[in-house]
Amino acid sequence: MDLSPVFAVYPIETIRDLLFAVCKRYAGLSALKVKKEGSYQPLMYTELRDSTEELGTALAEMGLRKGDRVGILGRNCPEWAVSYLAVACSGFVAVPIDRDLKEREIRHILGVAGVKILVAGPEYISFLAEDLSELPDLQVFVTMGEKAEGTGISFPEALEKGRAAMVGGNRSFAESTVAPDDLAVLIFTSGTTGTSKGVMLTHRNIASNVVGTSCHVAINQDDVLLSVLPLHHTYEATAGFLTALYQGATICYAESLRRVAENLRETKASVMLGVPALFEAMYRRIRTGIEEKGSGKFALAKGVASLSELVLRRNVRRTVFHTLHERFGGALRLMISGGAAINPAVSKGYRELGIDFIQGYGLTEYSPILSVNRVDNFKDGSVGHPLPGAEIRIVKDEIVVRGPCVMKGYFRNDAATSDAIKDGWLYTGDLGYVDKAGFLYITGRKKSVIVTPNGKNVHPEELEALLIESPFVLECLVWGGPEEDPSLTEVQALVVPDTQEFDQSFGPDQYDEAKITEVISEEVRKLNKEVANYKRIKKFVLRHEEFEKTTTRKIKRYLYTQKPTPIKKRRWH
């Protein structure tokens, strides 16, 4: 099997290496674009280099020394990207912070990390500046936008400060030294199973991940990538930001999830990273449009496309489905999904429309991409082949990995580090297996496994994937129930009905709680017929609010598997 790189990779050992290389290679191209005054405005690669040096110099002028931490908090924008690069390339440590966290959580991270300078949107600085009594390390605010009086300096002012210092002879950025094993980023995990921890990633970790990912996924300087996921998440920061720059693409920042389709049209984006919830929602809208216009025409078009591939060996899907492609700007060619498993029918559906679709797998502790499918070599049920340098073992069904992207450890948490890394091997907490062709499969989370009273192991993700196939189920979570006594453990589900589907099937206001229960009961019965007896769902609870999720749209399971939130229950025997 040929797994040679599909892109001409070149060596880098640090984020600083990456910056200098890309700004030289792609000097005449647009690096970043953001929508201002109704249109997307570019920041060239040369301008990216200049802004990074100016901000890095300004940070040094503010008193930062090598290893000091700088928080970055705000929406995706060029200021966020420049801040990340300036911090890492100066030998400081970037601390990206989830913009959806509450004030108490943000303050906690700033305090634990010992952040000295915070680059953030004005909406965050306004409330943080009110009380700094518990943040003794925090010295300066740099505002991504208009600053409030007495709260530090604005981003443009910081760049001007750096330029003035450089004119005055400050060469701190030019003379900075960054070693591969220096700490580059401190990332506090989303904590889907409990309290978040600070993941320490080195320059070598991230640079290796960028190069390794580029061996499997080819984008180029003709590509435009629409950045949708929040940059504070390692998936977007490494894959949707640094890897895109490494390969010379132009990154355009989406205005919001609601305007993704519009932004795709405006930017003529060709590549998009996302999570299953986003891609599945887009696909549902596509399917709804197809059904409204007649599924017979769609089936005929698919038949024509398949026949052309079989007889003429030509892919004409983009031509056959030209109208649909125009809705997304006409250039979209590649979708990459990560963060959770996606329904294989969705992957296949996009390909039938002429859009390549692949999924991968990773975790923050591996910088984060561990494996990914390739456009020319994929299996939809799998998360692909491991990146170069990643050695994988399966230990008691758990995926264990060793390689250049394994984190340095958890920040000031030796016990957690020792639990996660043993003899250089990272224990991922994910369960899975590798097939004979080397493809990796994920079967569930170790902490989520339900152990039944007769000793059988049930993987909730397997049942969730089956139940979510029902058009009447918007979301679901399978667990072992609230009972503390292990002998009472049984497979249960929390189910959020899809009210839009109920409206369409029965008519708005033409169904009640009893009807919803009846329909979901039937869907659960159908599922139970397809699985072994010990896997069958014994109870379900209806919810009428969506689950709270992380920024990559994973359900925060620990919030719902500690205590019940019952509305209505049914039992099957």
C-alpha positions, 0 to 999 in steps of 0.5 A: 500500500502506497502511503507516501506523502500526497503533498511535497512536505518540507522540514520544520521543527518549530512554529517559528520555522513555519512562519519564516518558511511560509512568508518566504514561499508564499510572499505574494499571496493572501494569508488571511481574510476577514469580512470588513465593511461588507467584503473580505479584506486580505492580509498578505503573507508578507504583512502577516510576517511584519505584524507578527514581528511587530507584536512580538517586539511589543510584548517584549517591550511590555516586559515579557521574558522567555516562557512567560504566558500570554492568554488569547481570548476572542473570535476567529480573526487575523488579530487572534492568528497574529497573536498566536504566532507572535507569542510562539515565535518569540519564545513565549507560551500561548494560552488559547482560551475558550471564548464560550467559557463563563467569567469564573472559568476564564478567571480560573484559567488565567490564574492557574496559567499565570497569564501576564498579558491577555490579548482579548476581545473588548467584551471579555476585557470589560468584565475582567478588568473590573476585579484583578485581585485574584489575578496578580500575574496579569499585567496588561490587556491588549484589546482586539478592537476598541479599548475601554479607557484605562484597560491597556492598549488596543491591537493597532497601538501594540503594533505601533509600539512594536514598530517604534521599538524596532526603529529604535533598535529593538531586535528582540524578535529577530534574535529570539531563539526557539528550540523544538522542545520549548513549550509553545502552547498551554491548552486547557481541555474542554473536559467532556468527562470532567475537570479540564487540565492544562495540556503542554505542547512543544514546538516539536509536537505541533510542527510534527503534527503539521508536517504529518497531517500534510503527508495525508491531506493535500491542500495548496496555494490555490485553495481557500479554507473557510475557518469555522471552528474556534481557533482556541481548539487545537484541531482548528489551530493546528489543522485549520490554521498552521497546516493551511499556512504551511501549505500556502492556502488562504484562510477566510474567517466565517462570520458565524455558523449561521452564515457558513453557506453565505461565506462559502459563496463569498469566499469561493472556499474550496476546503472546509474543516468541521465537526459532524454536527455541522456537516450533518446539519448542512447535509440535512438541509441539502436532502430537504431541498432535494426531496422538495424538488423530487428525489426521482430527479436526484436518483436519475442524476446519481445514476448518470454520474455513476455510469459516467464513472464506470464507462467513461472513467470520468467524475462528472458529479460536479457538473451534474450537480452544478446548481447545488455546488453554486449554493456553496460558491462553486469551488468547494472540493474537500470537507474534513471532519473531526472531533467525533464520529460521523454517520458514514451515510453523510460522508458517502452522500457528500461524495455522491454530490462531487465533494471529497469527504474524509474524517480523522481522529485526534486528541489535544494530548497528541497535538492533536491529529493522530490519524486521518483518511486520505482522499484516495484511500479511505474507509468511511467507518474508520478514522484512517491511517496514523500519521507518520511517526505515530506508533499505535498499540491496542492495550485492553481495547484502549488506543495507546500511541507513541510518537513526536506529537505526544504532549510534554504533560499536564501543567503542574499535574504530575499525577495526571501526567503519570496516568496518561503517559507510561514509558513514553506511550500516551493512553488516549482513553479511547477504545478501538482497533486496527484492521488488517489494512492498517485503518484505525477504528474508534469504538468508544470512550473508556470512561463511557463504557457501561458494564452490565450486571452480567459483566458485558461491556456496552459502548454507548457510542455504538447505540447512539449512532444507531438511534440518531439515524432516526429522523425523529431523534435530534440528539441522544446520550446512552448511559448506565443509569443513575443507580449507584448499585452496579447490580442495577446498571442497565442501558438507558438513553436520554433523547432529544426529539427533533421537533422539526421532523414531528412538525413535518410528519404530523403537522405543527401543534398536531402532536403532544407529549404522548405522541412523541413518547409513542414515536420514540418508543417505536424507534427504540424498539426498532433499534433493539431488534438490531442489537444483542440482548445485553445491548438493548435500551431498557429505558429512555428519558425525553429531553426538550433542550439540547445537551450542553456541548464543547466547542467541537460539539461533543456532548459534555457527558459528565453533566448528564451521567451523574444525576437523572433529568427525567421527564418521562420513562418507558420500560421494555422487557 
